[in-house]
Amino acid sequence: MSVSGEPAMHTLQIGTNGERSHTPSPSNSPRLHNESCNIAPLTPSQSPRNEIRTQRPAPFSVVVAIDFGTTSSGYAFSFANDPEAIHMMRKWEGGDPGVANQKTPTSLLLTPEGSFHSFGYTARDYYHDLDPEEARDWLYFEKFKMKIHSTSDLTMKTELEAVNGKKVLAWEVFAHALRFFKRQAMQELKDQCPSLPEKDAIRWVITVPAIWKQPAKQFMREAAYLAGLVPSENPEQLLIALEPEAASIYCRKLRLNQLIDLSYRPQANGLASDLPIDSSFRQAREQLRRSRHSRTFLVESGVGELWAEMQAGDRYIVADCGGGTVDLTVHQIEQPQGTLKELYKASGGPYGAVGVDLAFEKLLCQIFGEDFIATFKAKRPAAWVDLTIAFEARKRTAAPHRHNPLNISLPFSFIDFYRKHRGQNVETALKRSSVNLVKWSSQGMLRMSSEAMNELFQPTICQIINHIDDLMKKPEVQGVKFLFLVGGFAESAVLQHAVQSAFSGLCRVIIPQDVGLTILKGAVLFGLDPTIVRVRRLPLTYGVGVLNKFVEGKHPQEKLLVKDGRKWCTDIFEKFVSVDQSVALGEVVQRSYCPARAGQRKIIINVYCCATDDVVYITDPGVRKCGTISLDLEELDESGSPKRGRREIRASMQFGDTEIKVTAMDVRTSKTVRASIDFLSN
């Protein structure tokens, strides 16, 4: 499909449904402003224009945010009339040693028939206690969020594989989890506020990585609709929050006693401290654990003391180190309003804590054989989960200054299964393997040296350090004052030490005390005021395919299309917005479209994207169709016959929010035209 961007007329190309949305207009057709014809965009320039947004009182009574993580998830809420109080979710049964925060594992258990059974610790523990043969029929999912990040062709038909190998539609799996959180949150809210109406009283917020593309964000929204969080006809009742943005918003509220500064500070005698760098963090975490009975966190009504020190133009990085991904965003303070401006497009990758788990699995394969580990996971899935839990508990105690070994319990079924499968015991396997830093203890455990444990972290941590280093070398990121380390993986003393060593000489490295809950609290604050991040940078170039007047010598002959005696160049990429372009909240890109024939009920426009700014044609390398815009048209009068003259539909696209949105209106009647943008149908 195509649109025009110059006085010379451009035409939309045929969409995937075979309907022609636009046709070349006669040379005497009436022109719109900006010298554009009536099938052309109303704003030919590539710069979005700013539209003043009318601020209305909040139509909701409470904000509920769900931090849907790779390894752990949770919810928190705040009442609109008391926004300084953030209430964490109830602590229900279950827990792991050394885990300080109030979230629960992102573990889902479905019955053999595929219906919901349980979520979180309950799901994990129930599955663990099943008879090994019975467990093979149950559908257990964990760390499934990563599938959405890694799937390049995500659709509503994408499937997730349970531990037993059976597959379920991905959006149903996510909907089960979201429905669980809705049920828990609604019960807690009704206990606190019995008069709270369920309909329209709640604004829901779901967190996603900033590096997720539009299909993944839409996927989470569709799963939320399926879960019944909000009806699809009220999309504004659900916000998608970007995880590092949420953390950044919460960090604005921090008081000095709520953060740990890992930056290098020489002592009075000029010598560095010999204290382990993780000691103050562990003390703060212990203090936090002791105070957890309240479950309510109070935040500043304005900005915290750290922010009060900052001046207009000060910039900082938020590194969200989670279970699956590491997300980096760069923000700048805008005074006097205190809003945030994104300076560089979100970046990151799959460098989360699960990388350490995969390194441990690779170590086990090295010791016991890759074929055995694969067979054990398939035949004894519950016991494999038990082993990963045991490793997780020891992983959390790893520290750069630790010298004593760590013992990891092997489930009895692992020891027994190995003896039956290999005809020898695990101790023999360890002695015969080339792994020198892992031994067998007399208590029936893997005895791993601190060096061996730290080595498991290194590949993942090196990727994180390299990515932060590359980001800090960008011209837009020069002069960063702070590096905020947040997310569940940021609790790791090994990661803290690596980041401190690499960057404390360049900026102050700051960790909030409740680092694992930073994103969740920030998501609540974002729900209370979504306008706090005023300017964002675009991760991709977006546009449509257009027909332009063919220019000999400029356009290739294979792009020539002759229609009604006129020469057109096909497949020209007309940009809506460009990669790394700054777009403010409320800015819109407008285009006008005309139905090709009387009585046409729908216009379909293909949207294309690419990672560069120098694209010319939609057939260029790197350009791909990423979505469609649909405009649903109604008859203009009761008789069904359209009024005389061309009909103009004005579409307005917003790129400055966390999701791309489209609205449309009929210019002649000023009535809203149903418009949608779909990134999941490709």
C-alpha positions as CSV (number, residue, x, y, z in Angstrom):
1,M,0.0,0.0,0.0
2,S,1.2,3.5,-0.5
3,V,0.9,7.1,0.3
4,S,2.2,10.3,-1.1
5,G,4.8,12.6,0.4
6,E,5.4,15.2,-2.3
7,P,3.3,17.5,-4.5
8,A,3.6,14.8,-7.1
9,M,0.9,12.3,-6.4
10,H,1.7,9.0,-4.6
11,T,-0.6,6.0,-4.5
12,L,-1.0,3.2,-2.0
13,Q,-0.1,-0.2,-3.4
14,I,-2.4,-3.3,-3.1
15,G,-2.7,-4.8,0.4
16,T,-2.6,-8.4,1.4
17,N,-6.3,-8.8,1.2
18,G,-6.3,-7.9,-2.5
19,E,-8.3,-4.7,-2.0
20,R,-6.9,-1.6,-3.5
21,S,-7.1,1.1,-0.9
22,H,-6.0,4.0,-3.1
23,T,-6.0,4.8,-6.7
24,P,-4.2,7.5,-8.7
25,S,-6.4,10.6,-8.7
26,P,-7.1,12.6,-11.8
27,S,-4.8,15.6,-12.4
28,N,-7.8,17.9,-11.7
29,S,-8.7,16.3,-8.4
30,P,-9.0,18.8,-5.5
31,R,-5.8,19.3,-3.5
32,L,-5.5,19.2,0.2
33,H,-3.2,21.6,2.2
34,N,0.6,21.1,1.8
35,E,0.1,20.7,-1.9
36,S,-0.8,17.1,-1.4
37,C,-3.6,15.3,-3.3
38,N,-6.5,13.7,-1.6
39,I,-4.9,10.3,-1.4
40,A,-1.7,11.8,0.2
41,P,-0.7,12.2,3.8
42,L,-1.7,15.5,5.3
43,T,1.7,15.9,6.8
44,P,4.3,15.0,4.2
45,S,7.3,15.9,6.4
46,Q,8.9,13.1,8.4
47,S,8.7,15.0,11.7
48,P,5.8,14.3,13.9
49,R,3.9,17.3,15.1
50,N,3.0,17.9,18.7
51,E,-0.6,17.8,19.7
52,I,-1.6,19.2,23.1
53,R,-3.0,16.4,25.3
54,T,-6.0,17.2,27.5
55,Q,-5.3,16.0,31.0
56,R,-8.5,14.6,32.6
57,P,-8.9,13.4,36.2
58,A,-8.0,9.7,36.6
59,P,-11.0,7.6,35.8
60,F,-9.7,4.8,38.0
61,S,-9.5,4.2,41.8
62,V,-6.5,1.9,41.9
63,V,-3.4,0.9,39.9
64,V,-2.4,-2.7,39.9
65,A,1.0,-3.5,38.3
66,I,2.1,-7.0,37.4
67,D,5.9,-7.5,37.0
68,F,5.9,-10.6,34.7
69,G,9.5,-11.8,35.0
70,T,11.4,-14.7,33.4
71,T,12.2,-16.3,36.8
72,S,9.9,-14.5,39.2
73,S,6.8,-12.4,39.1
74,G,4.6,-10.4,41.4
75,Y,2.1,-7.6,41.7
76,A,1.7,-4.4,43.7
77,F,-0.9,-1.7,43.9
78,S,-1.6,1.8,44.9
79,F,-4.8,3.8,45.4
80,A,-5.2,6.9,43.4
81,N,-6.1,8.9,46.5
82,D,-3.0,7.8,48.3
83,P,-0.3,7.5,45.6
84,E,2.6,7.7,48.0
85,A,1.8,4.3,49.4
86,I,2.7,1.2,47.3
87,H,1.3,-2.1,48.7
88,M,3.1,-5.3,47.8
89,M,1.2,-8.5,47.1
90,R,0.4,-10.8,50.0
91,K,3.0,-13.3,50.8
92,W,1.6,-16.8,50.3
93,E,3.0,-20.2,51.2
94,G,6.4,-21.2,49.9
95,G,9.8,-19.7,49.6
96,D,13.4,-20.3,49.0
97,P,16.4,-19.7,51.3
98,G,18.2,-16.5,50.6
99,V,15.4,-14.9,48.6
100,A,14.5,-11.5,50.0
101,N,11.8,-10.2,47.8
102,Q,8.1,-10.9,47.8
103,K,7.7,-12.2,44.3
104,T,6.9,-15.8,43.3
105,P,8.5,-18.1,40.7
106,T,7.2,-17.7,37.2
107,S,6.1,-21.4,37.2
108,L,2.8,-22.6,35.9
109,L,1.2,-26.0,36.3
110,L,-1.6,-27.3,34.1
111,T,-3.4,-30.6,34.7
112,P,-3.0,-33.5,32.2
113,E,-6.2,-32.2,30.6
114,G,-4.7,-28.7,30.1
115,S,-6.7,-26.8,32.7
116,F,-5.2,-24.5,35.3
117,H,-3.9,-26.0,38.5
118,S,-1.5,-23.6,40.2
119,F,1.1,-20.9,39.8
120,G,4.3,-19.9,41.6
121,Y,5.7,-21.8,44.6
122,T,2.5,-23.9,44.8
123,A,2.9,-25.1,41.2
124,R,6.5,-25.8,41.6
125,D,6.2,-27.7,44.9
126,Y,3.1,-29.7,43.8
127,Y,4.9,-30.7,40.6
128,H,8.0,-31.6,42.6
129,D,6.0,-33.9,44.9
130,L,4.2,-35.8,42.1
131,D,5.1,-39.4,41.4
132,P,7.8,-39.5,38.6
133,E,5.5,-41.4,36.3
134,E,2.5,-39.3,37.1
135,A,4.5,-36.1,36.6
136,R,5.2,-37.0,33.0
137,D,1.5,-36.3,32.2
138,W,1.3,-32.9,33.8
139,L,2.2,-29.7,31.9
140,Y,4.7,-27.6,33.8
141,F,6.1,-24.4,32.4
142,E,8.9,-22.2,33.8
143,K,11.0,-19.4,32.4
144,F,8.7,-19.3,29.5
145,K,8.8,-15.5,29.0
146,M,12.1,-15.9,27.1
147,K,10.3,-17.7,24.3
148,I,8.5,-14.5,23.4
149,H,11.8,-12.6,23.2
150,S,13.5,-15.2,21.1
151,T,10.7,-16.0,18.6
152,S,11.3,-13.9,15.5
153,D,7.9,-14.7,13.9
154,L,5.6,-14.4,16.9
155,T,1.9,-14.9,16.2
156,M,-1.2,-15.9,18.1
157,K,-0.4,-19.5,17.0
158,T,3.1,-19.6,18.6
159,E,3.3,-22.5,21.0
160,L,5.2,-23.2,24.3
161,E,6.7,-26.5,25.2
162,A,6.1,-27.8,28.7
163,V,8.8,-29.7,30.6
164,N,7.2,-33.0,29.4
165,G,7.5,-32.0,25.8
166,K,3.8,-31.3,25.2
167,K,2.8,-28.0,23.5
168,V,0.2,-25.3,24.4
169,L,-0.6,-22.1,22.7
170,A,1.7,-19.4,24.2
171,W,-1.0,-16.8,24.7
172,E,-3.1,-19.3,26.7
173,V,-0.1,-20.0,29.0
174,F,0.5,-16.3,29.6
175,A,-3.3,-15.8,30.1
176,H,-3.4,-18.5,32.8
177,A,-0.6,-16.6,34.7
178,L,-2.2,-13.2,34.3
179,R,-5.6,-14.6,35.3
180,F,-4.0,-16.0,38.5
181,F,-2.6,-12.6,39.4
182,K,-5.9,-10.9,38.7
183,R,-7.7,-13.3,41.0
184,Q,-5.1,-12.8,43.8
185,A,-5.1,-9.0,43.4
186,M,-8.9,-8.7,43.2
187,Q,-9.3,-10.7,46.4
188,E,-6.8,-8.6,48.2
189,L,-8.3,-5.3,47.0
190,K,-11.8,-6.4,48.0
191,D,-10.5,-7.3,51.5
192,Q,-9.0,-3.9,51.9
193,C,-11.8,-2.0,50.1
194,P,-15.1,-3.9,50.0
195,S,-16.9,-1.2,48.1
196,L,-14.4,-1.1,45.2
197,P,-16.3,-1.8,42.0
198,E,-14.5,-4.3,39.8
199,K,-15.5,-2.7,36.5
200,D,-13.5,0.2,35.3
201,A,-12.1,1.0,38.7
202,I,-8.7,-0.5,38.1
203,R,-5.9,0.5,35.8
204,W,-3.7,-2.5,35.1
205,V,0.0,-2.3,34.2
206,I,2.1,-5.1,32.8
207,T,5.9,-4.8,32.5
208,V,7.9,-6.0,29.5
209,P,11.5,-5.6,28.5
210,A,12.2,-2.3,26.6
211,I,14.0,-4.3,23.9
212,W,10.8,-6.2,23.0
213,K,9.5,-5.4,19.6
214,Q,5.9,-4.4,18.9
215,P,4.6,-7.9,18.2
216,A,5.7,-9.1,21.7
217,K,4.0,-6.1,23.4
218,Q,0.8,-6.7,21.5
219,F,1.1,-10.4,22.4
220,M,1.1,-9.5,26.1
221,R,-1.9,-7.2,25.6
222,E,-3.9,-9.9,23.8
223,A,-3.0,-12.4,26.6
224,A,-4.3,-9.8,29.1
225,Y,-7.6,-9.5,27.1
226,L,-7.9,-13.3,27.1
227,A,-7.2,-13.4,30.9
228,G,-10.0,-10.9,31.5
229,L,-7.9,-8.2,33.0
230,V,-9.6,-5.6,30.8
231,P,-12.1,-5.8,28.0
232,S,-10.6,-5.3,24.5
233,E,-13.0,-2.4,23.9
234,N,-11.3,-0.5,26.8
235,P,-7.6,-0.7,25.8
236,E,-6.7,2.4,27.7
237,Q,-7.4,0.6,31.0
238,L,-4.2,-1.5,30.4
239,L,-0.8,0.0,30.1
240,I,2.4,-1.7,28.9
241,A,5.3,-0.5,31.0
242,L,8.9,-0.9,29.8
243,E,11.0,-2.4,32.6
244,P,14.0,-0.1,32.7
245,E,11.7,2.9,32.4
246,A,9.7,1.7,35.4
247,A,12.9,1.3,37.4
248,S,14.0,4.8,36.3
249,I,10.7,6.3,37.5
250,Y,11.1,4.6,40.9
251,C,14.7,5.7,41.3
252,R,13.5,9.3,41.1
253,K,11.9,8.7,44.5
254,L,14.9,7.3,46.3
255,R,16.2,8.7,49.5
256,L,19.9,8.4,50.2
257,N,19.3,5.7,52.9
258,Q,17.4,3.6,50.3
259,L,20.4,3.1,48.0
260,I,23.9,1.6,48.0
261,D,26.6,3.4,46.2
262,L,29.2,0.9,44.8
263,S,31.4,3.7,43.5
264,Y,35.1,3.6,44.5
265,R,35.8,5.9,47.4
266,P,39.4,6.0,48.7
267,Q,39.9,6.0,52.5
268,A,41.5,8.8,54.4
269,N,44.9,7.0,54.2
270,G,44.5,6.7,50.4
271,L,44.0,2.9,50.6
272,A,40.9,1.2,49.4
273,S,38.7,-0.6,51.8
274,D,39.2,-4.3,52.3
275,L,35.5,-4.9,53.1
276,P,33.8,-7.2,50.5
277,I,31.7,-4.9,48.3
278,D,28.6,-7.0,48.8
279,S,28.6,-6.6,52.7
280,S,26.6,-3.4,52.8
281,F,24.2,-4.7,50.3
282,R,23.6,-7.8,52.2
283,Q,23.1,-5.8,55.4
284,A,20.6,-3.6,53.7
285,R,18.8,-6.6,52.3
286,E,18.6,-8.2,55.7
287,Q,17.2,-5.0,57.1
288,L,14.6,-4.9,54.3
289,R,13.7,-8.5,55.0
290,R,13.0,-7.8,58.7
291,S,10.7,-4.9,57.8
292,R,8.7,-6.9,55.2
293,H,5.8,-7.6,57.5
294,S,4.2,-4.2,56.6
295,R,4.3,-4.9,52.8
296,T,3.7,-1.2,52.3
297,F,6.4,1.1,50.9
298,L,6.1,4.9,51.2
299,V,7.6,7.0,48.4
300,E,8.4,10.7,48.2
301,S,5.5,12.9,47.0
302,G,8.1,14.8,45.0
303,V,11.6,13.5,44.1
304,G,14.1,11.9,46.4
305,E,17.3,13.4,47.8
306,L,19.5,11.9,45.0
307,W,17.3,13.5,42.4
308,A,17.3,16.8,44.2
309,E,21.1,16.9,43.6
310,M,20.6,16.6,39.9
311,Q,20.4,19.5,37.5
312,A,18.6,19.9,34.2
313,G,20.5,18.0,31.5
314,D,22.0,15.4,33.9
315,R,22.0,12.0,32.3
316,Y,22.1,8.4,33.7
317,I,21.8,4.8,32.6
318,V,19.4,2.2,34.1
319,A,20.7,-1.4,33.6
320,D,17.8,-3.7,34.3
321,C,19.4,-7.1,34.8
322,G,16.6,-9.7,35.0
323,G,16.3,-13.4,34.8
324,G,16.1,-13.5,31.0
325,T,17.3,-10.3,29.5
326,V,19.4,-7.2,30.3
327,D,17.7,-4.0,29.3
328,L,19.5,-0.6,29.1
329,T,18.0,2.8,28.8
330,V,19.5,6.2,29.0
331,H,17.5,9.1,30.5
332,Q,18.0,12.8,31.0
333,I,16.4,15.0,33.6
334,E,14.1,17.8,32.4
335,Q,13.6,20.7,34.8
336,P,11.6,22.2,36.3
337,Q,8.9,19.6,35.7
338,G,11.2,16.7,36.5
339,T,10.1,14.6,33.5
340,L,12.4,12.2,31.8
341,K,13.8,12.2,28.2
342,E,15.2,9.1,26.6
343,L,18.6,9.9,25.0
344,Y,19.3,6.6,23.1
345,K,17.1,3.8,21.9
346,A,16.6,0.9,24.4
347,S,19.3,-1.8,23.9
348,G,20.3,-5.1,25.6
349,G,20.0,-8.8,24.9
350,P,19.4,-12.2,26.4
351,Y,22.1,-11.8,29.1
352,G,20.0,-12.6,32.1
353,A,20.5,-14.8,35.1
354,V,19.3,-17.9,33.2
355,G,22.6,-17.7,31.3
356,V,24.2,-18.9,34.6
357,D,21.7,-21.7,34.8
358,L,22.5,-22.8,31.2
359,A,26.2,-22.7,32.1
360,F,25.5,-25.1,35.0
361,E,23.6,-27.4,32.7
362,K,26.5,-27.4,30.3
363,L,28.8,-28.3,33.2
364,L,26.6,-31.2,34.1
365,C,26.6,-32.4,30.5
366,Q,30.4,-32.2,30.6
367,I,30.5,-34.4,33.7
368,F,27.7,-36.9,33.1
369,G,27.2,-36.7,29.3
370,E,24.9,-34.6,27.2
371,D,22.7,-37.6,26.2
372,F,22.2,-38.6,29.9
373,I,21.1,-35.1,30.9
374,A,18.7,-34.9,28.0
375,T,17.2,-38.3,28.9
376,F,17.0,-37.4,32.6
377,K,15.2,-34.2,31.9
378,A,12.7,-36.0,29.7
379,K,12.2,-39.1,32.0
380,R,12.4,-37.4,35.4
381,P,11.2,-33.8,34.7
382,A,10.2,-33.1,38.4
383,A,13.6,-34.3,39.6
384,W,15.3,-32.0,37.1
385,V,13.2,-29.0,38.5
386,D,14.4,-30.1,42.0
387,L,18.0,-30.0,40.9
388,T,17.6,-26.5,39.4
389,I,16.1,-25.3,42.7
390,A,19.1,-26.6,44.6
391,F,21.4,-24.8,42.2
392,E,19.5,-21.6,42.4
393,A,19.8,-21.5,46.2
394,R,23.6,-21.9,46.0
395,K,23.9,-19.4,43.0
396,R,22.5,-16.7,45.2
397,T,25.3,-17.1,47.8
398,A,28.1,-16.8,45.2
399,A,30.3,-13.9,45.9
400,P,33.7,-12.7,44.4
401,H,35.5,-12.8,47.8
402,R,34.1,-16.2,48.9
403,H,36.7,-18.9,49.3
404,N,34.9,-21.9,50.7
405,P,33.2,-24.4,48.4
406,L,29.5,-24.6,47.7
407,N,27.6,-27.9,48.1
408,I,24.7,-28.6,45.7
409,S,22.3,-31.4,46.5
410,L,21.7,-34.0,43.8
411,P,18.2,-35.6,44.0
412,F,18.2,-39.2,44.9
413,S,16.4,-40.0,41.6
414,F,19.4,-38.4,39.7
415,I,21.9,-40.6,41.5
416,D,19.7,-43.7,41.0
417,F,18.9,-42.9,37.4
418,Y,22.5,-42.4,36.6
419,R,23.5,-45.7,38.1
420,K,20.8,-47.6,36.2
421,H,21.5,-45.7,32.9
422,R,25.3,-45.8,33.0
423,G,26.0,-48.8,35.2
424,Q,28.3,-46.7,37.5
425,N,27.8,-44.2,40.2
426,V,28.1,-40.4,40.0
427,E,31.3,-40.3,42.1
428,T,33.0,-42.4,39.4
429,A,31.7,-40.0,36.7
430,L,33.2,-37.0,38.6
431,K,36.6,-38.7,39.0
432,R,36.7,-39.6,35.3
433,S,35.6,-36.2,34.0
434,S,37.9,-33.4,33.0
435,V,36.2,-31.0,35.4
436,N,38.7,-30.5,38.3
437,L,36.9,-27.8,40.3
438,V,33.8,-30.0,41.1
439,K,34.2,-33.0,43.5
440,W,31.9,-35.5,45.2
441,S,31.3,-34.9,48.9
442,S,30.7,-37.7,51.4
443,Q,27.3,-36.1,52.1
444,G,26.1,-37.0,48.6
445,M,26.5,-33.6,47.1
446,L,28.3,-31.9,44.3
447,R,31.1,-29.9,46.0
448,M,31.8,-26.9,43.7
449,S,34.8,-24.6,44.4
450,S,34.1,-20.9,44.5
451,E,36.2,-20.5,41.4
452,A,34.0,-23.0,39.5
453,M,30.8,-21.2,40.6
454,N,32.2,-17.8,39.5
455,E,33.3,-19.2,36.2
456,L,29.6,-20.1,35.5
457,F,28.8,-16.4,35.8
458,Q,31.6,-15.1,33.5
459,P,30.1,-15.6,30.0
460,T,26.9,-13.8,30.9
461,I,28.6,-11.1,32.9
462,C,31.1,-10.4,30.2
463,Q,28.2,-9.8,27.7
464,I,26.6,-7.4,30.2
465,I,29.8,-5.4,30.8
466,N,30.6,-5.3,27.0
467,H,27.1,-4.0,26.2
468,I,27.2,-1.3,28.9
469,D,30.7,-0.3,27.7
470,D,29.5,-0.1,24.1
471,L,26.6,2.0,25.1
472,M,28.7,4.5,27.2
473,K,30.9,5.1,24.1
474,K,28.0,6.4,22.1
475,P,28.1,10.2,21.5
476,E,24.6,10.6,22.9
477,V,25.5,8.9,26.2
478,Q,28.7,10.9,27.0
479,G,28.8,12.5,30.4
480,V,26.6,10.0,32.3
481,K,26.6,10.7,36.0
482,F,24.9,7.6,37.4
483,L,24.5,3.9,36.5
484,F,21.6,2.4,38.3
485,L,21.8,-1.4,38.6
486,V,18.3,-3.0,39.1
487,G,16.5,-6.2,38.5
488,G,16.7,-9.6,40.2
489,F,20.1,-10.5,38.8
490,A,21.4,-7.2,40.3
491,E,21.2,-8.9,43.7
492,S,24.2,-11.0,42.7
493,A,27.4,-9.9,44.4
494,V,29.3,-11.3,41.5
495,L,27.6,-9.1,39.0
496,Q,27.8,-6.1,41.4
497,H,31.6,-6.5,41.7
498,A,32.0,-6.8,37.9
499,V,30.0,-3.6,37.2
500,Q,31.7,-1.7,40.0
501,S,35.2,-2.7,38.7
502,A,34.4,-1.8,35.2
503,F,32.5,1.5,35.6
504,S,32.9,3.1,39.0
505,G,35.7,5.3,37.7
506,L,33.4,6.7,35.0
507,C,30.2,7.3,37.0
508,R,28.5,6.5,40.3
509,V,27.2,2.9,40.4
510,I,24.0,2.9,42.4
511,I,21.8,0.0,43.6
512,P,18.4,0.5,45.3
513,Q,18.1,-1.5,48.5
514,D,15.0,-3.4,47.3
515,V,16.6,-4.0,43.9
516,G,14.4,-7.0,43.0
517,L,11.3,-4.9,43.5
518,T,12.4,-1.7,41.8
519,I,10.6,-2.4,38.5
520,L,7.4,-3.5,40.2
521,K,7.2,-0.3,42.3
522,G,8.1,1.8,39.3
523,A,5.4,0.2,37.3
524,V,2.8,1.3,39.9
525,L,4.1,4.9,39.7
526,F,4.0,4.7,35.9
527,G,0.3,3.6,36.1
528,L,-0.4,6.6,38.3
529,D,1.3,9.0,35.9
530,P,2.2,7.6,32.4
531,T,3.4,11.0,31.2
532,I,6.5,11.1,33.4
533,V,8.7,9.8,30.4
534,R,8.0,12.7,28.0
535,V,10.4,11.8,25.2
536,R,11.4,8.4,23.8
537,R,13.8,7.2,21.1
538,L,12.5,5.0,18.3
539,P,14.1,1.5,17.9
540,L,13.2,1.2,14.3
541,T,12.2,3.1,11.1
542,Y,8.6,2.7,10.3
543,G,6.8,3.5,7.0
544,V,4.7,2.3,4.1
545,G,5.2,1.5,0.5
546,V,4.2,4.2,-2.0
547,L,3.9,4.9,-5.7
548,N,5.8,8.0,-6.8
549,K,6.1,9.6,-10.2
550,F,8.8,7.7,-12.1
551,V,11.9,9.7,-12.8
552,E,14.2,8.3,-15.6
553,G,17.8,7.9,-14.5
554,K,16.8,8.0,-10.8
555,H,14.5,5.0,-10.4
556,P,15.4,1.5,-11.6
557,Q,13.4,0.1,-14.6
558,E,12.2,-2.9,-12.6
559,K,10.2,-0.6,-10.4
560,L,8.4,1.0,-13.4
561,L,4.6,0.7,-13.4
562,V,2.5,2.2,-16.2
563,K,-1.1,2.8,-15.3
564,D,-3.6,4.8,-17.4
565,G,-0.7,6.1,-19.5
566,R,1.2,7.5,-16.5
567,K,4.5,6.2,-15.2
568,W,4.9,5.2,-11.5
569,C,7.8,4.0,-9.4
570,T,6.6,1.2,-7.1
571,D,7.8,0.0,-3.7
572,I,9.1,3.4,-2.5
573,F,9.5,3.4,1.3
574,E,7.9,6.4,2.8
575,K,8.9,7.0,6.4
576,F,6.5,7.7,9.2
577,V,9.4,8.0,11.7
578,S,13.1,7.1,11.7
579,V,15.2,4.9,13.9
580,D,16.6,6.7,17.0
581,Q,14.3,9.7,16.3
582,S,13.1,11.5,19.4
583,V,9.3,11.4,19.7
584,A,7.4,13.2,22.5
585,L,4.2,12.0,24.1
586,G,1.3,13.3,22.2
587,E,3.1,13.7,18.9
588,V,1.3,12.2,16.0
589,V,2.0,11.3,12.4
590,Q,-1.0,12.0,10.2
591,R,-1.9,10.5,6.8
592,S,-5.1,10.8,4.9
593,Y,-6.6,8.0,2.9
594,C,-9.5,7.8,0.4
595,P,-11.5,4.7,-0.3
596,A,-10.9,3.4,-3.9
597,R,-14.6,2.9,-4.6
598,A,-18.0,3.8,-3.2
599,G,-19.2,1.5,-0.6
600,Q,-15.7,0.2,0.4
601,R,-15.9,-1.0,4.0
602,K,-12.3,-1.4,4.9
603,I,-8.8,0.0,4.1
604,I,-5.8,-2.2,4.8
605,I,-2.4,-0.5,4.9
606,N,0.8,-2.6,5.2
607,V,3.4,-1.2,7.6
608,Y,7.1,-1.9,7.0
609,C,10.1,-1.4,9.3
610,C,13.9,-1.6,9.3
611,A,16.8,-1.0,11.6
612,T,18.4,1.7,9.4
613,D,17.5,5.2,8.3
614,D,18.9,5.0,4.7
615,V,16.2,2.7,3.2
616,V,14.8,3.7,-0.2
617,Y,12.5,0.8,-1.2
618,I,10.4,-1.7,0.7
619,T,12.3,-4.4,-1.1
620,D,15.7,-3.3,0.3
621,P,17.6,-5.7,2.5
622,G,16.6,-5.5,6.1
623,V,13.1,-4.2,5.4
624,R,10.2,-6.4,6.4
625,K,6.5,-6.1,6.7
626,C,5.8,-5.8,10.4
627,G,2.1,-5.1,10.6
628,T,-1.1,-3.7,9.1
629,I,-3.3,-0.7,9.8
630,S,-7.0,-1.4,9.4
631,L,-9.6,1.3,9.0
632,D,-13.2,0.1,9.3
633,L,-15.5,2.3,7.3
634,E,-19.3,2.8,7.6
635,E,-21.8,4.1,5.1
636,L,-22.2,7.8,5.1
637,D,-26.0,7.9,5.1
638,E,-28.9,5.5,5.8
639,S,-29.6,4.7,2.2
640,G,-26.1,3.2,1.9
641,S,-25.1,5.4,-1.0
642,P,-22.2,7.7,-0.2
643,K,-22.5,11.4,-0.5
644,R,-20.9,13.1,-3.5
645,G,-17.2,13.9,-3.5
646,R,-14.2,12.0,-2.3
647,R,-14.2,10.7,1.2
648,E,-11.2,11.5,3.4
649,I,-10.2,9.3,6.3
650,R,-7.5,10.9,8.5
651,A,-5.3,8.4,10.4
652,S,-3.2,9.6,13.4
653,M,-0.4,7.4,14.6
654,Q,1.4,7.8,17.9
655,F,4.9,6.6,18.3
656,G,5.8,8.3,21.6
657,D,4.1,5.9,23.9
658,T,5.3,2.4,25.0
659,E,3.1,1.0,22.2
660,I,2.4,2.3,18.7
661,K,-1.3,3.4,18.6
662,V,-3.5,4.5,15.7
663,T,-6.8,6.5,15.7
664,A,-8.8,7.8,12.7
665,M,-11.7,10.1,11.9
666,D,-13.9,10.8,8.9
667,V,-12.9,14.4,8.1
668,R,-16.3,15.3,6.6
669,T,-18.4,14.1,9.5
670,S,-15.8,14.4,12.3
671,K,-16.9,10.9,13.4
672,T,-14.3,8.5,14.8
673,V,-13.4,5.6,12.4
674,R,-12.5,2.3,14.0
675,A,-8.8,1.9,13.5
676,S,-6.3,-0.8,14.7
677,I,-2.7,-1.7,14.1
678,D,-1.8,-5.4,14.1
679,F,1.7,-6.7,14.5
680,L,0.8,-10.4,15.1
681,S,-0.8,-11.4,11.8
682,N,2.3,-11.6,9.6
